[in-house]
Amino acid sequence: MTQTVDDLRNEIRRAVGRYEREESTAFTKEALAAICDAVTYEIDTNRLPPKSQMRAGILWKIGVLDEDTSDKTERPFRKEELESIAVALQNED
């Protein structure tokens, strides 16, 4: 069975110790920070960077992007990106 975007987001949330959401919603800054931690992308946790920077860093650390520039990540993750993140987090176990 093919996973929906919501299924993938919740799988990723569970993998990084965040709570699942029943409604469809993109990741909060706190959830993105947890994903950054899980993929070892260092951020300042006292003052969280913009979401686009965290998304770029996550995609860079898992090999989807060649660099962690946020100009390519001004939008929420696409399904293919979520699938790549989920696989990377499974491989961390």
Accessible surface in RSA format (square Angstrom, percent):
REM  Atomic radii and reference values for relative SASA: ProtOr
REM  Chains: A
REM  Algorithm: Lee & Richards
REM  Probe-radius: 1.40
REM  Slices: 20
REM RES _ NUM      All-atoms   Total-Side   Main-Chain    Non-polar    All polar
REM                ABS   REL    ABS   REL    ABS   REL    ABS   REL    ABS   REL
RES MET A   1   226.25 117.2 141.06  93.4  85.19 202.8 118.87 101.1 107.38 142.3
RES THR A   2   101.52  72.2  82.51  83.6  19.01  45.3  52.43  70.4  49.09  74.2
RES GLN A   3    72.72  40.7  67.77  49.5   4.95  11.8  27.00  57.5  45.72  34.7
RES THR A   4    74.41  52.9  69.75  70.7   4.66  11.1  71.45  96.0   2.96   4.5
RES VAL A   5    48.00  31.6  45.46  41.2   2.54   6.1  45.46  39.5   2.54   6.9
RES ASP A   6    56.29  39.4  54.58  54.3   1.71   4.0  20.98  49.4  35.31  35.2
RES ASP A   7    57.20  40.1  52.52  52.3   4.68  11.1  12.07  28.4  45.13  45.0
RES LEU A   8     3.46   1.9   3.46   2.5   0.00   0.0   3.46   2.4   0.00   0.0
RES ARG A   9    27.35  11.5  27.35  13.9   0.00   0.0   0.79   1.1  26.56  16.1
RES ASN A  10    19.69  13.6  19.69  19.0   0.00   0.0   2.39   5.7  17.31  16.7
RES GLU A  11    29.07  16.7  27.80  21.0   1.27   3.0  19.65  38.0   9.42   7.7
RES ILE A  12     0.35   0.2   0.00   0.0   0.35   0.8   0.35   0.3   0.00   0.0
RES ARG A  13     9.50   4.0   9.39   4.8   0.11   0.3   1.93   2.6   7.57   4.6
RES ARG A  14   126.91  53.3 106.49  54.3  20.41  48.6  51.62  70.5  75.29  45.6
RES ALA A  15    62.25  57.2  19.96  30.8  42.29  96.2  32.68  46.0  29.58  78.3
RES VAL A  16    26.27  17.3   1.49   1.3  24.78  59.7   9.89   8.6  16.38  44.4
RES GLY A  17    70.42  86.8   0.00   N/A  70.42  86.8  36.00  98.8  34.43  77.1
RES ARG A  18    79.85  33.5  68.17  34.7  11.68  27.8  10.42  14.2  69.43  42.1
RES TYR A  19   138.15  64.5 126.73  72.1  11.41  29.7 108.39  81.5  29.76  36.7
RES GLU A  20    91.27  52.4  72.56  54.9  18.71  44.6  23.16  44.8  68.12  55.6
RES ARG A  21    57.42  24.1  48.83  24.9   8.59  20.5   8.34  11.4  49.08  29.7
RES GLU A  22   183.53 105.4 144.05 109.0  39.48  94.0  63.45 122.7 120.08  98.0
RES GLU A  23   107.51  61.7  95.31  72.1  12.20  29.1  61.57 119.1  45.94  37.5
RES SER A  24    80.25  67.8  50.34  67.2  29.91  68.9  30.65  65.3  49.60  69.5
RES THR A  25    37.54  26.7  29.12  29.5   8.43  20.1  14.26  19.2  23.28  35.2
RES ALA A  26    35.79  32.9  26.44  40.8   9.35  21.3  26.67  37.6   9.12  24.2
RES PHE A  27     8.51   4.3   5.27   3.3   3.24   8.4   5.34   3.2   3.17   9.1
RES THR A  28    43.59  31.0  40.95  41.5   2.63   6.3  41.39  55.6   2.19   3.3
RES LYS A  29    75.26  36.7  73.07  44.8   2.20   5.2  39.36  35.4  35.91  38.2
RES GLU A  30    93.71  53.8  89.05  67.4   4.66  11.1  40.23  77.8  53.48  43.7
RES ALA A  31     4.16   3.8   4.16   6.4   0.00   0.0   4.16   5.9   0.00   0.0
RES LEU A  32     1.08   0.6   1.08   0.8   0.00   0.0   1.08   0.8   0.00   0.0
RES ALA A  33    15.94  14.7  12.44  19.2   3.50   8.0  13.04  18.4   2.90   7.7
RES ALA A  34    24.79  22.8  12.70  19.6  12.09  27.5  20.86  29.4   3.94  10.4
RES ILE A  35     0.24   0.1   0.24   0.2   0.00   0.0   0.24   0.2   0.00   0.0
RES CYS A  36     0.05   0.0   0.05   0.1   0.00   0.0   0.05   0.1   0.00   0.0
RES ASP A  37   113.16  79.3  99.85  99.4  13.30  31.5  23.09  54.3  90.07  89.8
RES ALA A  38    30.72  28.2  14.14  21.8  16.59  37.7  25.39  35.8   5.33  14.1
RES VAL A  39    10.83   7.1   3.60   3.3   7.22  17.4   6.22   5.4   4.61  12.5
RES THR A  40    92.74  66.0  80.39  81.5  12.35  29.4  72.68  97.6  20.06  30.3
RES TYR A  41    20.27   9.5  16.98   9.7   3.29   8.6  11.30   8.5   8.97  11.1
RES GLU A  42   166.45  95.6 140.11 106.0  26.34  62.7  58.33 112.8 108.11  88.3
RES ILE A  43    34.40  19.6   5.46   4.1  28.94  69.7  15.32  11.0  19.08  51.8
RES ASP A  44    82.07  57.5  68.18  67.9  13.89  32.8  37.91  89.2  44.16  44.0
RES THR A  45   103.30  73.5  80.64  81.7  22.66  54.0  52.38  70.4  50.92  77.0
RES ASN A  46   145.64 100.4 108.48 104.8  37.16  89.5  28.89  69.5 116.75 112.8
RES ARG A  47   198.54  83.4 188.48  96.1  10.06  24.0  65.06  88.9 133.48  80.9
RES LEU A  48    41.71  23.2  26.58  19.0  15.13  38.0  26.58  18.7  15.13  40.7
RES PRO A  49    17.18  12.5  10.61   9.7   6.57  23.9  17.18  14.2   0.00   0.0
RES PRO A  50    79.77  58.1  76.46  69.7   3.32  12.1  79.59  65.7   0.18   1.1
RES LYS A  51    76.41  37.3  73.28  45.0   3.13   7.5  36.54  32.9  39.87  42.5
RES SER A  52    13.77  11.6  12.04  16.1   1.74   4.0   3.06   6.5  10.71  15.0
RES GLN A  53    69.67  39.0  69.67  50.9   0.00   0.0  14.08  30.0  55.59  42.2
RES MET A  54     0.00   0.0   0.00   0.0   0.00   0.0   0.00   0.0   0.00   0.0
RES ARG A  55    20.40   8.6  20.40  10.4   0.00   0.0   2.21   3.0  18.19  11.0
RES ALA A  56     0.00   0.0   0.00   0.0   0.00   0.0   0.00   0.0   0.00   0.0
RES GLY A  57     0.00   0.0   0.00   N/A   0.00   0.0   0.00   0.0   0.00   0.0
RES ILE A  58     0.00   0.0   0.00   0.0   0.00   0.0   0.00   0.0   0.00   0.0
RES LEU A  59     0.47   0.3   0.47   0.3   0.00   0.0   0.47   0.3   0.00   0.0
RES TRP A  60   102.14  41.0  93.66  45.3   8.48  19.9  75.73  40.4  26.41  42.8
RES LYS A  61    84.66  41.3  53.06  32.6  31.60  75.2  12.49  11.2  72.17  76.9
RES ILE A  62    39.64  22.6   5.32   4.0  34.32  82.7  13.53   9.7  26.11  70.9
RES GLY A  63    63.12  77.8   0.00   N/A  63.12  77.8  31.16  85.5  31.96  71.6
RES VAL A  64    63.01  41.5  34.13  30.9  28.89  69.6  38.72  33.6  24.29  65.9
RES LEU A  65    30.49  17.0  25.26  18.1   5.23  13.1  26.08  18.3   4.41  11.9
RES ASP A  66   146.16 102.4 115.63 115.1  30.53  72.2  36.97  87.0 109.19 108.9
RES GLU A  67    89.36  51.3  87.35  66.1   2.01   4.8  24.56  47.5  64.80  52.9
RES ASP A  68    56.08  39.3  45.38  45.2  10.70  25.3   0.29   0.7  55.79  55.6
RES THR A  69    54.47  38.7  50.37  51.1   4.10   9.8  52.79  70.9   1.68   2.5
RES SER A  70    36.94  31.2  32.49  43.4   4.45  10.2   1.11   2.4  35.83  50.2
RES ASP A  71   108.25  75.8  79.44  79.1  28.81  68.1  43.92 103.4  64.33  64.2
RES LYS A  72   116.08  56.6  99.93  61.3  16.15  38.5  68.71  61.8  47.37  50.5
RES THR A  73     1.08   0.8   1.08   1.1   0.00   0.0   1.08   1.5   0.00   0.0
RES GLU A  74   121.16  69.6  96.26  72.8  24.90  59.3  47.88  92.6  73.28  59.8
RES ARG A  75    66.95  28.1  65.06  33.2   1.89   4.5  41.13  56.2  25.82  15.6
RES PRO A  76    67.13  48.9  63.32  57.7   3.81  13.9  64.46  53.2   2.67  16.6
RES PHE A  77    12.51   6.3   3.49   2.2   9.02  23.5   3.49   2.1   9.02  25.8
RES ARG A  78   134.73  56.6 127.84  65.2   6.89  16.4  41.81  57.1  92.92  56.3
RES LYS A  79    62.91  30.7  57.96  35.6   4.95  11.8  34.72  31.2  28.19  30.0
RES GLU A  80   114.97  66.0 112.03  84.8   2.94   7.0  61.26 118.5  53.71  43.9
RES GLU A  81    21.28  12.2  20.36  15.4   0.92   2.2   9.48  18.3  11.80   9.6
RES LEU A  82     0.14   0.1   0.14   0.1   0.00   0.0   0.14   0.1   0.00   0.0
RES GLU A  83    71.82  41.2  70.24  53.1   1.58   3.8  26.38  51.0  45.44  37.1
RES SER A  84    42.47  35.9  33.31  44.5   9.17  21.1  13.32  28.4  29.15  40.8
RES ILE A  85     0.00   0.0   0.00   0.0   0.00   0.0   0.00   0.0   0.00   0.0
RES ALA A  86     6.10   5.6   4.04   6.2   2.07   4.7   5.55   7.8   0.55   1.5
RES VAL A  87    81.90  53.9  81.90  74.1   0.00   0.0  81.90  71.2   0.00   0.0
RES ALA A  88    20.22  18.6  14.43  22.3   5.79  13.2  19.24  27.1   0.98   2.6
RES LEU A  89     7.82   4.4   4.90   3.5   2.92   7.3   5.00   3.5   2.82   7.6
RES GLN A  90   106.75  59.7  93.71  68.5  13.04  31.0  35.23  75.0  71.51  54.2
RES ASN A  91   114.17  78.7  84.04  81.2  30.13  72.6  28.95  69.7  85.22  82.4
RES GLU A  92   113.70  65.3  81.91  62.0  31.79  75.7  18.80  36.4  94.90  77.5
RES ASP A  93   159.79 111.9  95.30  94.9  64.49 152.5  61.92 145.7  97.87  97.6
END  Absolute sums over single chains surface
CHAIN  1 A     5725.8       4558.9       1166.8       2623.7       3102.1
END  Absolute sums over all chains
TOTAL          5725.8       4558.9       1166.8       2623.7       3102.1
